[in-house]
């Protein structure tokens, strides 16, 4: 498989479609697609991920299809797991915001279908660590987390994301 560094370089280049997702968003999006309450056709999620898959090199689409398969394999293994691709800040902390935004882009493909999870008591809590990373245009938490508590809430929520992704996938099974 082509490595993530090569994919990241392509996605960040002028060669990629203008509206394509970047690596961390893309990984969150693919995880959301795999965790979806219904199967999302490959052509649909590729189009959303890449903006336009018409002028994308074949190795790029192959890499995305491979990553989708890896995520599915991890979630269906005997000991289910997800290894999200998060950014790392220079200071050393993890930045999960882009990954979470990508996951929510997948939710937006079938928002009504996701209501059963978000409106259920137990299932609704599963998506909370992802929602903690949703920030509005003013830089404020959509969950109304006070600004002074936001950094610690983001770090705590990021640590929970692999587990909640597994839980969300299992919720639909």
GIPE-V564135 format. One record per backbone hydrogen bond with DSSP energy under -1.0 kcal/mol. CO is the residue of the C=O (numbers start at 1). NH is the residue of the N-H. Records with the same first field share a line. If there is no record, write none. Layout:
BEGIN
CO: NH, NH
END
This chain:
BEGIN
3: 7
4: 8
5: 9
6: 10
7: 11
8: 12
10: 13
17: 20
22: 26
23: 27
24: 28
25: 29
26: 30
27: 31
28: 32
29: 33
30: 34
31: 35
41: 45
42: 46
43: 47
44: 48
45: 49
46: 50
47: 51
49: 21
50: 52
57: 60, 61
58: 62
59: 63
60: 64
61: 65
62: 66
63: 67
64: 68
65: 69
66: 70
67: 71
68: 72
69: 73
70: 74
71: 75
72: 76
74: 81
84: 86
87: 95
89: 92
93: 89
95: 87
96: 100
97: 101
98: 102
99: 103
100: 104
101: 105
102: 106
103: 107
104: 108
106: 109
107: 110
110: 114
114: 118
115: 119
117: 120
120: 124
127: 131
128: 132
130: 133
131: 134
134: 142
136: 139
140: 136
141: 144
146: 149
149: 153
150: 154
151: 155
152: 156
153: 157
154: 158
155: 159
160: 164
161: 165
162: 166
163: 167
164: 168
165: 169
166: 170
167: 171
168: 172
END
